[in-house]
Amino acid sequence: MSATNTSSDPRRARAAGVRPVPALIAVRVRPPSRRTIEGFRNWVTRLPEILGVS
């Protein structure tokens, strides 16, 4: 099973023995404007894999 298949279907991933791995990441948004940052924040918080954004 490929990573693409497992990331799009968590049940299949678990059935294939893939375990979720918590990760802390940092991103740099360019240009550093309020509009760009808020747009990125809005987009990323809608992703089902994201647990939190600060």
Order of alpha helices (4+ residues) and beta strands (2+ residues): alpha-alpha-alpha
